[in-house]
Amino acid sequence: MGCRATPIQRMYKQSRKPLPRCKHDTASNMPTNSNVALHFIGVGGSGMSALALVALSQGYLVSGSDLLRSAQLVQVEAKVIIYVRNCVGFRSQRNLQGAICFAGHSSTNVGSKKSSSSEPLYVPEDVHLTVSVPDAIVASSAVPRTNIEYSFAREAGIPVYNRAQWLTRTSKRKNVVAVAGTHGKTTTASMVAMVLLENDLDITALVGGNVRQFPGGENAIGGSGNLFLIEADEYDGAFLGLSPQIAVITNVEFDHPDLFKCLRDVRVAFKKFTRRIETGGSIVICGDDANSSTFMSKACSSKLEVVTYGFARNNLWRAMNVKSNTGGGTTFTVSRADVKKQDVSISLPGRHNVLNALAAIATASCIRDACDASCAAPSPSQRGCHRMKNLLCFDPVMFTALNNYRGIARRMQFVGFFGSCALYDDYAHHPTAIKAAIGAMREQYPEARVTVLFEPHTFSRTFVMLRSFVAALSEVDRVMVTSVYDARTELSALSSNAISGQDISRCIGSNSLYFDSFQDVVRQLLIESSILDSGKYCEGDIGNEIYEEEAENLPDVLTDNVHSVTLILGAGSSVEISAVLLRALRFAELGTKT
């Protein structure tokens, strides 16, 4: 029996029209060389910015736009020789090795001569600019067809690709390793990438978060080898554009109620994903997750190698003796087929991150085996995979890479201290992820008072999962909830008229406070930490955009003297909160030193 949509879901479905399929999706229609110009609509998103960075490495001329200037947009923009902001869509006649990014959408961003911008165009004196229409558009799943740049592209006959279609093109003739799952795919994919890089493999990698050990702390690496590692997103069927040789499913759970009516629909999407695995390929599944385990029998019947991992004894790869360590992370023992392999320490807290590390170990081992097989008897799908310098050294290097893994921005990221209060930042915006993040803090600091700052993400998710949010957040000592982040510009009927962050706070009860904006929350936290009153920081700095902080400058080591923990959770504007608090912390430290 099919799933029945709620009124709120039906209303959202009617409001959102997906991008139509691009008819220009054959390799012969658009050559991949330096003369091809691509424009990414929604380039500030984690997935789109990674695609843009890889396109730059492949020699494309890249431009992009998004509603607002963001950290991800700045990363893509940082590659540019000429800095152009909020202006008409011109491209230099000289060869650009980077991207031109626009804050705000306009038809001029994609070559229209009808300028709607009132801001002056800044152009260096030595540059001669001409109007350039991109050869193709890559549009985010969140972009409606009414978007002005998208509309102009269709009228002008510019091919428009959605994310799945572009992934199909950019991963063609590559050995694809796709990491999918409702939770944990970003961390798992980044861990796999670090293992492969440590083994001197020339890889292309696209990850949904900024990896501290990637060049420039970015979320993508553009390599020249045939190994293509990607975080495979189920949203809008993006992962259905891939044909992986190795696929990972960390877990399967109901999410994205704006697209899926219920868990059954999500499972159907993942089932379609598993069917895209190449014949003779491998699937890595968390055997502890009931929904993921349902794919194992069908994978076996499809002649796929099935590799399981988890805590339970029936898994091929197991984690045992899990415990928190004094460095703020987790230590555990890895075994394969009940034979002890290695003791591993990771820098991240929580049992869910142990599962992520275990998934990375299982996946990297599958890649090692595939590379070994391709050297012995290469098949068309495996040909071109670079052999490790010494396969016997792979396992030791793999465990060393995990021990040295430094994490991702906003994935259980330790930001710093305010007195005896430890500040953490995490991307969690689903009840299960929130529960896991809180559990990690309870394990790491069992005696500490835990405060959660939570920004709900999308009205549809907040409405459908209200009770689950309340249950997860009620496990902490205090909750500070902000207004809902409207990530996809949902209908006004889905906004505060139907649901709001205040509803979550009200249901939690007396230990919860509601704030209209994250700036108000930041001010409250700074007052409580006495930084505002100390004169080391001024209220005018709250809410300033901060993008210059480099990941390698963040602290790594915790102390034992922690009496309270503040955990920032969310996927919207909350991304800026930790940066603001970090700046305040730096100001306070400077004031103390002087």
N, C-alpha and C positions, 0 to 999 in steps of 0.2 A: 504494500500500500504506500502511496506517495505521501509526502509531508504536506501538511496544510499550512499555508502562509498566514501569518498574523496580519491584521489590518495595517499595522505600521510597516510591515515588510512589503505588502502589496502597494502601499502608497509610495514607498521608496523605489520599487521596481518601475513604477509608472514614471517616476521623475528622472530616472537615469537611463539614457540610451547609450549602449555600448558602441565603441568605435566599430565601423564596418570593416570587414576583411579587405585588406589591400590586394588588388589583383596583380600588382607588380611585384611578385615574390619569387621570381626565378632568378638564378644567379646571372643569367645573360642580360637581364634588363638593366643592371647597374653594376659596372665594374668597380671592384674595391681597390682604388688607387688614390693618390694624393689630389687628383683633380675633382674628386667627388665631395660635395658639401652636404653635410647632414645637420638638421636642426632638431633638437630634442625639446619637446614641450613637456614641462614638468621636470626639468633637469635638476631641481633641488631635492627631489626624492632620492632615497638611498639606492633603489634599484636603477633608476634612470641615470643618476650621476655615475654609477659604476659602468653602465653601458657607454656613456659618453667618454669616460676615461679610457676604456678599452678601444673605442673607435679612434681616439687620438693616437693611441699606440699603433693602430693599424694603418695610419697615414691619412685618415679622413680629415677634411676641414670641418670643424665642429663649431656649432653655435647652439645656444639653448636659452630657455626662458622659464620663469616660474613667477608665481604671484608675488612672492616676497624674496628678499635677499636672505639666504640661509648659509649655514656652515657648508653644506654639501655643494651648493652653487658656487661658493667661494673656492672650494677645492678644484672644481672644474675650471673656474675662471683663472686660477693661479697659474695655469699653464700658458696663458696668453701673453703675447708680446705687447699688444696694444690693449689698454684698459678702456672699455666702452660701457657706460652704465645708463640705463633708462633713456635710450636714444633710438634713432631709426636704424633699420637693419642694413648697415653698410659692411662690406668686407674689404680688407686691404688688398691692393694689387700685389704686394709683396707676399712671400710665402709665410703663412702663419703656422707655427708649430703648436698652437694652443687653441683655446676656445674663446668665443665672444659670448658673454652671458648677459641677459637682460632681466632686470627686476621689474616685473609687470608684463602683461600680455598686450601685444599690439600687432596689427597686420604688417606694420613696418619692420617688425623683427624678422619677417620671412620674405622681405623684398618688395613690399608694396611701396609705391612712391607717394602715397597719400599719408603724410605724416600726421599723427594725432598727438604727438608729444610736444609739450610746450617748453620742455627743458632743453637748454643748448647742448649740442653735440661737442664733446671734447675729442679733438683729434690732434695727435702730435704733428708738428710742422713738417717733419720729414716723411709723412705718410700721405699717399694719394688714394682716396677711397672711391670705389664705384659700387653701385647697387648690385647686389647679388641675390638671386633667388636660389634657395637650396635645391639640390637634386632629389632629396627625399626628406620626409618628416618622420620622426619616431615619437609617438605620443604616449604619455603615461595612461595607465588604466583609469586614473582618476579624472582625466580630461574629458569633458562632455563634447559632443560634436558641435555644440553651440559656441565653443571657444573661438575667439576671433581669428587666431592664427590657424587653427584647424580648418575653419570655414573658408578662409582665404586660400589655403593650400588646395582644398578640394575644387574650388572655383578655378584656380589657376592650373589645375591638372597635375599638381605635384603629388607623387606617390606618398601615401600615408601608411605607415606600419604601426601596429600596436606592439606591445612588448614581446608577446609570444612570437609574432612573425619575425621581429628583428633578431630574437634569440635563435630562431631557426637558421637565419642567414649567417649570423656571426659565428655560430658553432658548427657550421657545415664542414664535413670532412675532418672534424676534430674528435679526439677521444674524450668524451664528455663524462665527467663525474658530477652528478647532481645530488645535492643534499636538500631533501624536502622534509616537511613536518610542520605541525601547528606551532610547536615551541622548540627552541634550541637549535634551529638550523643555522643561524648566524654564527653562534659560537662554535658549533661543530665544523662548519665550513672553514672558518678561520684557523682552527686547530689543524685540520687536514692540510691547509695551505702552508702552514709553518713547518709541518713535518716534511712536506715535499720540497720546500725551499731549502730546508736544512740538509736534504739529500741531494742538493744541487740539480734539481729538476727545473727545466725552463718551462714554466707554466703560465697560463692565463687564468686569472682568478677574479670572480665577481662575488663580493660579500655584501650583505645588507647592513654593514656598520663599519666605522673607521677602525682599522686594525692598527694597533700601536706600532707593530713591527714591520708593517708594509712601508715602502718608500714614501716619505711625506706623511705617514699616518693615514693614508687614503683607504678607500674601500674596494680598490681594484688594482690588479697588476696585469699589464699587457705584455705577455711573453710571445716568443716566436716559435715555441715548441708546439706539439700537437695535443698536449694535455690541457683540457679546458675544464676547470673546476668552477662550479656555480652554485650559489644558494638558490634553490628552485622554489619559487613562490607559487602557491596555489591560487592566489587572488586573480580573478578574471581569467583563470586558466593559463597563466603565464608559463607554468612548467610543462604545458602540453606542446610547446614549441621545441622541446628538447628530445633528443634520441640518445639517452645515456648508455654508456657501456657499463657503468656502475651507478646504481641509485641507492640513496639512503632515505629511510623513513624513520624519523626520530619518534614520532607519535602522531596520532590523528584524533582531532577533537573538533567539536562544533565551534566555528568562528566565522567572521565576516557575514553577519546576518543580512547585510545589504545585498549579498549575492546568493548565499545558501539559505534555504528554508529551515534545514535541520541537519543533524549529524549524517543522516542517510545520504544527502546530497554531497556532503564533504567526502564521504567514503567513495561515492561514485567517481568523484573527480580524481581521487588518489588511485582508484582502480584503473582509470584511463591512463594515468601517469605510468603505472607499472607495466601497462601493455606497450609502452613506448621504449622499454628497455631492449637493447639489441639482443638478438638470439645468441645464447651462450654467455651473456653478461652476468653480472652479480647484483643482488639486492641485499642491502644491509638493513636489518629491521631490529627495533627494540622489542625483544621477546617479552618484556614486562608490560608492554602496552597492549591491552586487549584488542583495540581497534586496528593496530598495526599488524598484530599476529594473524588476523583474518586473511592477510594477503599471502601468507607463507605457502599454503597448500597449492594455490593457483600459480605461485611463482615456480614451485617445483614441477608442476605439470607443464609449465612453459619452458622447461629445461634451463631454468636460471639457477645459478649457484645462490643458495640462501645462507646468509651469515647472520646469526643472532647475537645480541649483546644485552646485558642487564645485570641485575643483582641475583636473580633466581638461578638455581642450579641447572635448569634445562637449557641455558644459553651457552653458545660456544665460547664467547668472551664474557668473563665475569669480573666484577669489582667486589672486593671483600675488604674487611677491616677498615672501613671508612671512618675517618675522624678528622676533626678540625686541627689545623696546625697553627703555630704561633705567628706565622707570617700573614694570617688573614685568609688563608686558602684551605685546601683539603688534601689529605694524604690517603692513599688507598693502595691495595694490592691487586694487580692484574693477573688473571689466569686465563689460559686457553685450553679448552677441553680438560679442565680440572688440573692442569699442570701450571704451576706458578711461573710467571714470566718476569715480573718486575714490580718493584715498589715505585709508585709515582706520586709526586707532589705537584699540584697545580695551584696557581695563584688565586683561583676563584673559590668562594665559599658555596656550600650547598650540595646536596646529593644530586640535584638535577644537573649540576655542572660535572659531576662525576660521570653521569650517563653521557653527557656530551663528549667528554674526553674519551670514554670507552668507545663511543661511536666513531670518533676520529681514528682511534687505534685500529678498529676493525676495518674501516674504510681504507686507511693507508696500507694495511696489509693486503687488501684486495688489489689495490693499485700496484703494489710491489709484485704480486703474483702475476698480474696481467702484463706488466712490463717484462717480466722474466719469460712469460709464454710468448710474447710478441717477438722476442729476440730469437727464441728457439724455432718457432714456426709461425711467422706473422700472418694474420688473416687480414682481409681488407679493412676491417674495423679497427684493428690493433696497429696496423702498420704506421710507423713514424713515432711510436712511443719510445722515448729515450731510456735506455737501460741505465740503472743506477751504476755508479762507479764500482761499487762492491756490494752485492746483495747481502753478503754475510754481515755487513755493518749496518744494514737498514734498521733492524730492531733497536740496537743501542742508540742510534742517531734519533730514531722516532721518540724514544722515551726522554732523551735529552731535550728534544725540541719542546715536548709537553712540559717538562720541568722548567724550561726557560720561557714558556708562553706568558705574555704580559697582558693579554686580554684585549677587549674591544671597548671603545667609547660607549658608555651607557649600557653595558652588560655587567651588572654587579660591579660597577667601577667605584673603587675607593677614591674619593675626591680629596679628603683632608680632614683636619680636626678643627673644631671650635671648642677650645678648652678640652674637656673630657668627653665631648660629643663627637662620635665618628660620623662622617657624612658619606653616604653611598648614593649612586645614581644608577637607575636601571630602566630599561625600555618597557618593562612589563605593563601591559594594558589589557590583559585578559585575566579573568578570575583565577585560573589555574596558575598562570605565570606569577601573579601577585602572591598567591599562597606559597609558591616555591621560593620567591624572593624573601618573604617574611620568615619562612622556615629557615632559610640560610642564615639570616640575622640572629634568630633565636639559638641556632646551633653554635654560631661563632661567638655570640655574647649572651650566654644564658642568664646572666644577672642584670643585664642592661635594660633600661627603659627604652622602648622602641616607638618612634614617631614616624608616621608615613604621610608624605605629601603626595596626593594623587590627583592627576588631571585625567578625567574620563576622555576616551577617544572615540568619536563619532556618536551621534544620537541613536542610531539604530542599535549599536552594540550595547550602549548604556540602557536602552529601553528593554531589550530582550534579556539581558543578563543582570538586571538590577539586583535580584535576590542573591545571586552568586557573588556579585561585587560586595554586597553588604556582609555576607558570610565570611569572605576572605579578609576583608579589612577590619572586621570586628576582633581579629586575633591580636591586634596590637594595642598599646597603651593609649595612643592618641592618633587621630586621623585628621588631616587638613585637606579638604576637598575643594577643587576649583571648578569653574564653569567648564562645560563640555567643549572639547576641541573639535570644531566642525571641519574634519579633514577633507570631506568630499562635497562640501556645499550642499547638504541635504535640504529637502523641502522645509519651508518655515513651519509647516505643521509638525515636523519632526523635531523642532527645536524646543525651546523652553516651554512652549505650550503643552508639550507631551511629556518631556523628561528633562531633567537638569541635574547638575552636580549637587544641588541643594537637596534633591530627593534622596541621594545616597547618604548624605550627611544626616538628614532627618531620620532615616531608617536605622542608622548606626546608633544614634542616641547621644548621650551626654558627653561622651569622650571624643566627639567629632565636631569640627568647626568648618563652616563654609566660607569661602572667599571668592569674590567676583573675578579676580585675576591673580596670576602667579606673582605679579609685582607686590600685591598686598601680602601674600604669603612670605615672600622673601623679606619684606620689611619686618614682619612679625618675628621671623627667625633671627634676623640681625639684632632686633631689640632684645630678644631673649638671650642672645649671646653677648650682649653689652657692647657690641662693636659700634653701633650707631651712637651710643652715649659716650664712647671713649674718644671720639673725635678723630679716629683713625680712618673713618669712612663717612662719606656724606650721602644723604638720602637721594640726591640727584643722580647718583651712579646706578641706582636700581633700575634694571630693565635695559641698560646699555647693551648693544650688540657686542659680543665678544667672540671672535673667531681666531684670534692670533695665538691662543694657547696651544702649545704643541703637546701631543700625547706623552712624549718621553719626559716632559717636565713634571708630570703628575707624580705624587708620592707612591712608593711601593710597599713600605714597611709599616705595619701597625704596632701600637704599643699595647700593653696589657691593662693600662689604666683607663678603661672605657666605662663610663657610667651610663651613657645614653647613646642611642643611634638614631639618626635621621635618614630615612630612606625615601628618595625621590622616585616616583613611579609615573610613567606615562610616555606617550609617543608623539605629543604635539609640541606646543610652545614650552612645555616643561623641559625641553632639551636645553633651554637657555638658563634655567634656574641654577644648575650646578656651576655653570660658568660665572654667573653673577656672584654666587656665594664664594667661589674660588677667588675671584678678584678681591672680594672683601677680606678673605683670609690672607691674601698676599699683602693687602694694604695694612692689615693688622700686624702681620709679621714684620713688615718694614718699619712700622711705627714702634714696635718693641725693640728692634735692633738699633734704631736711631735715638 
